[in-house]
Amino acid sequence: MSFELPKLPYAYDALEPHIDARTMEIHHSKHHAGYTNNLNAAIANTDLDGKCIGEILAGVSKQSSAIRNNGGGYYNHDLFWKLMSPDGGGKPSGELQKAINDTFGSFEQFKEKFSKAAATRFGSGWAWLVKLSDGSLKVCSTPNQDNPLMDDAEVKGTPILGLDVWEHAYYLKFQNRRPDYISEFFEVVNWEEASRRFQD
């Protein structure tokens, strides 16, 4: 069984003006496709062939860098597309809203902490809102294509929200203005999907 590049749940230009269509097209059809193809090549004829991505990431510390980087890249982007929506933005509601307020004090304080994690991640990587095993929330960031599902992650748990801060995610529109990109991301966050992930 090989992994397939997932289709976007919206058109490349659907997140305009916040995330530009050309970036979305390149990001999905080139970068995500590359991670998908390279992951398939890396696991071919190994005992990982046929396993789900969660199983692969759960033991990634014992695998090659090709499996780590491309497995992370495949999973992270698959999640990233779902966590954005043309109808997104605003604030979370229900249980996730309560958990954010209880943990961070308010949505604005959460947003500030998450934005700082994204802005200060040196080089390439991701910012995350993670649900820990005890049900609590934590903001963190990871380098490269690492994520909190990996067995050797500094912060382990279920990703609820993730933001790609590799330059390929924003450079065409924002150049070196990463904080502007982070701000625009919050205009398209799919809080419904994030809430579903939190509850599951």
C-alpha positions, 0 to 999 in steps of 0.5 A: 500500500502506498500513500497518495497525495490528498486532494485539497478540500477547496480550490487553490485560490479559495484562501485568497487574499490571506494565502495566495493561490500560486503558493497553495498550488506549488505547496500542494502539487510540488512540495506535498507531492514530493514528500508523498512520493519520497515517503513511498520510495523510502518505505518500499519493500520494508516492514513499514509498507502497509502501515498507517502514517501514525504507526510510522511516526510512532517509531520514527526514531528507529528509521532513516532520515528519509522516512522521518523527513518525508513521513513528517512532511506527508502527515503535517501537510495533510493536516495543514490543509484540513486546518484551513478553510475559506469559511475559517477565521474567528475563534473556537467555540465549545470545549476547545474554547473553554480549554484554551481559556483555561490553559492560556487565560484567553483566546488572545493570549493563546494566539500571542503564544502560538504566534510567538512559537511560529515566529521564533522557530529558527529556520524551517519548522512548524508551530503546534497546539497540542493535546497532551495525554492528560487532556491538557493543551500546550503550544510548542514548535518543532524543526523541519518536518517533525511533529508531536506524534513522533516518539522522540518529540520534545512535546508528545501529543495530538496536534490540534492546530499546526502552522507551516513556517517553512519559507515555501509556505509564505515567501511568494506573498510575504517574503521575509515577513513571517509575522504577517503570514502568521497573522493571515493564517488566523483569518483562515483557521478551520476551528471546526476541524480543530475542535473535532480533533480536540474532542476525538 
